[in-house]
Protein backbone atom coordinates (compact mmCIF):
# COMPACT_ATOMS: atom_id res chain seq x y z
CA UNK A 1 0.00 0.00 0.00
CA UNK A 2 1.45 3.29 -1.12
CA UNK A 3 0.79 6.36 1.02
CA UNK A 4 0.65 9.77 -0.75
CA UNK A 5 1.49 12.93 1.15
CA UNK A 6 0.68 16.42 -0.19
CA UNK A 7 3.39 19.02 0.16
CA UNK A 8 2.34 22.41 1.57
CA UNK A 9 2.01 25.18 -1.01
CA UNK A 10 4.98 27.48 -0.60
CA UNK A 11 6.46 30.14 -2.82
CA UNK A 12 9.21 27.82 -4.02
CA UNK A 13 6.69 25.10 -4.90
CA UNK A 14 4.50 27.66 -6.74
CA UNK A 15 7.49 29.06 -8.65
CA UNK A 16 8.63 25.57 -9.59
CA UNK A 17 5.16 24.79 -10.95
CA UNK A 18 5.21 27.92 -13.12
CA UNK A 19 8.67 27.13 -14.48
CA UNK A 20 7.57 23.59 -15.23
CA UNK A 21 4.55 24.84 -17.18
CA UNK A 22 6.16 27.95 -18.73
CA UNK A 23 4.79 27.23 -22.19
CA UNK A 24 1.19 27.22 -20.97
CA UNK A 25 1.81 30.40 -18.94
CA UNK A 26 3.17 32.20 -21.99
CA UNK A 27 0.17 31.11 -24.06
CA UNK A 28 -2.28 32.45 -21.46
CA UNK A 29 -0.42 35.75 -21.25
CA UNK A 30 -0.38 36.05 -25.04
CA UNK A 31 -4.14 35.41 -25.25
CA UNK A 32 -4.81 38.02 -22.57
CA UNK A 33 -2.63 40.64 -24.28
CA UNK A 34 -4.20 40.02 -27.69
CA UNK A 35 -7.70 40.18 -26.23
CA UNK A 36 -6.89 43.48 -24.49
CA UNK A 37 -5.45 44.93 -27.70
CA UNK A 38 -8.50 43.88 -29.75
CA UNK A 39 -10.85 45.31 -27.11
CA UNK A 40 -8.99 48.63 -27.19
CA UNK A 41 -9.25 48.73 -30.98
CA UNK A 42 -12.78 47.44 -31.50
CA UNK A 43 -14.57 48.91 -28.48
CA UNK A 44 -14.77 52.70 -28.95
CA UNK A 45 -14.18 55.02 -25.98
CA UNK A 46 -17.16 56.62 -24.28
CA UNK A 47 -17.10 60.31 -23.35
CA UNK A 48 -19.36 61.89 -20.76
CA UNK A 49 -20.46 65.54 -20.69
CA UNK A 50 -22.06 67.18 -17.68
CA UNK A 51 -24.47 70.13 -17.53
CA UNK A 52 -26.55 71.68 -14.79
CA UNK A 53 -29.03 74.50 -14.27
CA UNK A 54 -30.96 76.03 -11.37
CA UNK A 55 -34.74 76.04 -11.32
CA UNK A 56 -36.65 79.09 -10.13
CA UNK A 57 -37.85 79.11 -6.54
CA UNK A 58 -41.56 78.83 -6.01
CA UNK A 59 -43.63 81.49 -4.29
CA UNK A 60 -44.16 79.26 -1.29
CA UNK A 61 -40.42 78.67 -0.95
CA UNK A 62 -39.75 82.41 -1.01
CA UNK A 63 -42.33 82.99 1.71
CA UNK A 64 -40.84 80.19 3.80
CA UNK A 65 -37.35 81.66 3.50
CA UNK A 66 -38.56 85.12 4.54
CA UNK A 67 -40.61 83.78 7.42
CA UNK A 68 -37.81 81.61 8.78
CA UNK A 69 -35.38 84.53 8.51
CA UNK A 70 -37.76 86.67 10.58
CA UNK A 71 -38.42 83.91 13.09
CA UNK A 72 -42.11 83.71 12.21
CA UNK A 73 -44.23 80.59 11.84
CA UNK A 74 -44.66 80.69 8.07
CA UNK A 75 -47.57 78.25 8.02
CA UNK A 76 -49.83 80.92 9.43
CA UNK A 77 -48.73 83.42 6.76
CA UNK A 78 -49.05 81.29 3.66
CA UNK A 79 -52.34 80.65 1.90
CA UNK A 80 -53.69 77.12 1.69
CA UNK A 81 -52.63 76.64 -1.93
CA UNK A 82 -48.97 77.07 -0.97
CA UNK A 83 -49.00 73.72 0.85
CA UNK A 84 -51.02 71.75 -1.64
CA UNK A 85 -49.09 69.11 -3.58
CA UNK A 86 -50.01 70.77 -6.87
CA UNK A 87 -48.71 74.25 -6.00
CA UNK A 88 -46.39 75.43 -8.80
CA UNK A 89 -45.28 71.93 -9.85
CA UNK A 90 -43.46 73.28 -12.91
CA UNK A 91 -40.91 75.03 -10.66
CA UNK A 92 -39.70 71.93 -8.81
CA UNK A 93 -36.43 70.21 -9.76
CA UNK A 94 -38.18 66.83 -9.95
CA UNK A 95 -40.47 68.25 -12.64
CA UNK A 96 -37.48 69.16 -14.81
CA UNK A 97 -35.98 65.71 -14.30
CA UNK A 98 -39.22 64.15 -15.52
CA UNK A 99 -39.26 66.61 -18.40
CA UNK A 100 -35.73 65.61 -19.51
CA UNK A 101 -36.71 61.95 -19.24
CA UNK A 102 -39.94 62.48 -21.18
CA UNK A 103 -40.42 60.92 -24.59
CA UNK A 104 -41.43 64.22 -26.21
CA UNK A 105 -38.22 66.02 -25.25
CA UNK A 106 -36.03 63.10 -26.29
CA UNK A 107 -37.82 62.91 -29.63
CA UNK A 108 -36.94 66.55 -30.18
CA UNK A 109 -33.35 65.79 -29.19
CA UNK A 110 -33.14 62.88 -31.63
CA UNK A 111 -34.52 65.06 -34.43
CA UNK A 112 -32.05 67.87 -33.64
CA UNK A 113 -29.11 68.38 -35.98
CA UNK A 114 -25.51 68.14 -34.80
CA UNK A 115 -22.12 68.17 -36.45
CA UNK A 116 -21.59 64.78 -38.01
CA UNK A 117 -18.61 63.28 -36.10
CA UNK A 118 -17.99 60.76 -38.88
CA UNK A 119 -17.38 63.54 -41.42
CA UNK A 120 -14.16 65.50 -41.80
CA UNK A 121 -15.99 68.62 -42.94
CA UNK A 122 -17.11 70.93 -40.10
CA UNK A 123 -20.16 71.95 -42.15
CA UNK A 124 -21.62 68.46 -42.43
CA UNK A 125 -24.50 67.91 -40.04
CA UNK A 126 -26.98 65.14 -39.32
CA UNK A 127 -29.77 64.44 -36.90
CA UNK A 128 -28.86 62.56 -33.76
CA UNK A 129 -31.04 59.71 -34.99
CA UNK A 130 -28.88 59.49 -38.12
CA UNK A 131 -25.65 59.72 -36.12
CA UNK A 132 -26.67 56.74 -33.98
CA UNK A 133 -26.99 54.60 -37.16
CA UNK A 134 -29.72 52.33 -35.83
CA UNK A 135 -30.15 49.58 -38.41
CA UNK A 136 -33.85 49.10 -38.92
CA UNK A 137 -35.91 49.71 -42.04
CA UNK A 138 -39.03 50.66 -40.06
CA UNK A 139 -38.83 54.34 -39.08
CA UNK A 140 -41.19 53.90 -36.13
CA UNK A 141 -39.20 50.99 -34.76
CA UNK A 142 -35.94 52.89 -35.33
CA UNK A 143 -37.25 55.78 -33.23
CA UNK A 144 -38.34 53.38 -30.46
CA UNK A 145 -34.86 51.81 -30.33
CA UNK A 146 -33.26 55.27 -30.24
CA UNK A 147 -35.54 56.34 -27.37
CA UNK A 148 -34.49 53.31 -25.35
CA UNK A 149 -30.85 54.05 -26.14
CA UNK A 150 -31.32 57.59 -24.80
CA UNK A 151 -32.34 56.13 -21.45
CA UNK A 152 -28.82 54.72 -21.08
CA UNK A 153 -26.98 57.72 -22.51
CA UNK A 154 -28.69 60.50 -20.49
CA UNK A 155 -28.70 60.37 -16.69
CA UNK A 156 -30.39 63.00 -14.53
CA UNK A 157 -30.27 63.97 -10.89
CA UNK A 158 -31.29 66.94 -8.75
CA UNK A 159 -30.61 68.51 -5.37
CA UNK A 160 -33.81 69.57 -3.61
CA UNK A 161 -31.92 71.92 -1.28
CA UNK A 162 -30.26 73.99 -3.99
CA UNK A 163 -32.79 73.43 -6.83
CA UNK A 164 -29.92 72.34 -9.07
CA UNK A 165 -30.74 69.87 -11.84
CA UNK A 166 -27.79 67.87 -13.17
CA UNK A 167 -27.52 65.72 -16.26
CA UNK A 168 -24.75 63.54 -17.65
CA UNK A 169 -24.69 62.65 -21.36
CA UNK A 170 -22.59 59.82 -22.79
CA UNK A 171 -21.46 59.43 -26.40
CA UNK A 172 -18.69 57.92 -28.51
CA UNK A 173 -17.55 61.44 -29.41
CA UNK A 174 -16.72 64.13 -26.88
CA UNK A 175 -18.03 66.91 -29.13
CA UNK A 176 -21.34 65.12 -29.64
CA UNK A 177 -21.74 64.49 -25.91
CA UNK A 178 -21.23 68.17 -25.13
CA UNK A 179 -23.58 69.24 -27.93
CA UNK A 180 -26.27 66.83 -26.71
CA UNK A 181 -26.01 68.20 -23.17
CA UNK A 182 -26.26 71.80 -24.39
CA UNK A 183 -29.16 70.95 -26.68
CA UNK A 184 -31.04 69.25 -23.83
CA UNK A 185 -30.74 72.38 -21.68
CA UNK A 186 -31.84 74.49 -24.66
CA UNK A 187 -34.92 72.30 -25.13
CA UNK A 188 -35.80 72.71 -21.47
CA UNK A 189 -35.41 76.48 -21.85
CA UNK A 190 -37.63 76.36 -24.96
CA UNK A 191 -40.26 74.47 -22.99
CA UNK A 192 -40.19 77.17 -20.32
CA UNK A 193 -40.68 79.84 -22.98
CA UNK A 194 -43.61 77.99 -24.54
CA UNK A 195 -45.19 77.47 -21.12
CA UNK A 196 -44.93 81.15 -20.21
CA UNK A 197 -46.42 82.18 -23.55
CA UNK A 198 -49.25 79.69 -23.09
CA UNK A 199 -49.94 80.87 -19.54
CA UNK A 200 -49.87 84.52 -20.57
CA UNK A 201 -52.28 83.79 -23.44
CA UNK A 202 -54.63 81.84 -21.17
CA UNK A 203 -54.56 84.59 -18.56
CA UNK A 204 -55.26 87.25 -21.19
CA UNK A 205 -58.19 85.25 -22.59
CA UNK A 206 -59.62 84.68 -19.10
CA UNK A 207 -59.32 88.34 -18.12
CA UNK A 208 -60.81 89.47 -21.42
CA UNK A 209 -63.73 87.07 -21.02
CA UNK A 210 -64.32 88.22 -17.46
CA UNK A 211 -64.14 91.85 -18.61
CA UNK A 212 -66.70 91.31 -21.36
CA UNK A 213 -69.03 89.46 -18.99
CA UNK A 214 -68.75 92.17 -16.32
CA UNK A 215 -69.43 94.88 -18.89
CA UNK A 216 -72.59 93.12 -20.04
CA UNK A 217 -73.77 92.76 -16.44
CA UNK A 218 -73.06 96.45 -15.82
CA UNK A 219 -74.96 97.47 -18.94
CA UNK A 220 -77.93 95.37 -17.83
CA UNK A 221 -77.92 96.94 -14.37
CA UNK A 222 -77.68 100.47 -15.82
CA UNK A 223 -80.54 99.80 -18.23
CA UNK A 224 -82.70 98.52 -15.37
CA UNK A 225 -81.92 101.66 -13.36
CA UNK A 226 -82.63 103.91 -16.36
CA UNK A 227 -85.93 102.14 -17.00
CA UNK A 228 -86.89 102.65 -13.34
CA UNK A 229 -86.22 106.40 -13.55
CA UNK A 230 -88.20 106.66 -16.81
CA UNK A 231 -91.20 104.89 -15.31
CA UNK A 232 -91.10 106.51 -11.85
CA UNK A 233 -90.55 110.26 -12.09
CA UNK A 234 -91.77 110.88 -8.53
CA UNK A 235 -90.04 107.92 -6.87
CA UNK A 236 -88.82 110.01 -3.94
CA UNK A 237 -92.41 110.38 -2.62
CA UNK A 238 -92.91 106.63 -2.25
CA UNK A 239 -90.99 104.67 0.44
CA UNK A 240 -91.33 101.49 -1.62
CA UNK A 241 -89.89 103.17 -4.73
CA UNK A 242 -87.10 104.74 -2.67
CA UNK A 243 -86.16 101.27 -1.47
CA UNK A 244 -86.28 99.91 -5.03
CA UNK A 245 -84.14 102.79 -6.32
CA UNK A 246 -81.53 102.12 -3.66
CA UNK A 247 -81.41 98.44 -4.55
CA UNK A 248 -80.93 99.25 -8.24
CA UNK A 249 -78.22 101.81 -7.46
CA UNK A 250 -76.34 99.36 -5.24
CA UNK A 251 -76.58 96.76 -7.98
CA UNK A 252 -74.97 99.20 -10.42
CA UNK A 253 -72.22 100.04 -7.90
CA UNK A 254 -71.47 96.35 -7.40
CA UNK A 255 -71.25 95.79 -11.15
CA UNK A 256 -68.91 98.77 -11.53
CA UNK A 257 -66.60 97.36 -8.84
CA UNK A 258 -66.60 93.89 -10.42
CA UNK A 259 -65.30 95.09 -13.79
CA UNK A 260 -61.63 93.95 -13.88
CA UNK A 261 -58.93 96.17 -15.26
CA UNK A 262 -57.30 94.91 -18.45
CA UNK A 263 -54.14 92.96 -17.65
CA UNK A 264 -50.82 94.57 -18.41
CA UNK A 265 -48.85 92.99 -21.25
CA UNK A 266 -46.74 90.08 -20.05
CA UNK A 267 -43.05 90.30 -20.85
CA UNK A 268 -41.50 87.09 -22.03
CA UNK A 269 -37.83 86.79 -21.31
CA UNK A 270 -35.18 84.29 -20.47
CA UNK A 271 -35.73 82.29 -17.26
Secondary structure, DSSP 4 states (H G I P E B T S, - for coil): -----PPP--HHHHHHHHHHTHHHHHHHHHHHHHHHHHHHHHS---EEEEEEEEPPPPHHHHHHHHHHHHT--GGGTS-GGGGSTTTTGGGSHHHHHHHHHSHHHHHHHHTSEEE-TT-SSTT-EEEHHHHHT---S-HHHHHHHHHHHHHHHEEEEEETTTTEEEEEEEESSHHHHHHHHHHHHHHHHHHHHHHHHHHHHHHHHHHHHHHHHHHHHHHHHHHHHHHHHHH-TTGGG-HHHHHHHHHHHHHHHHHHHH-PPPPPPPP----
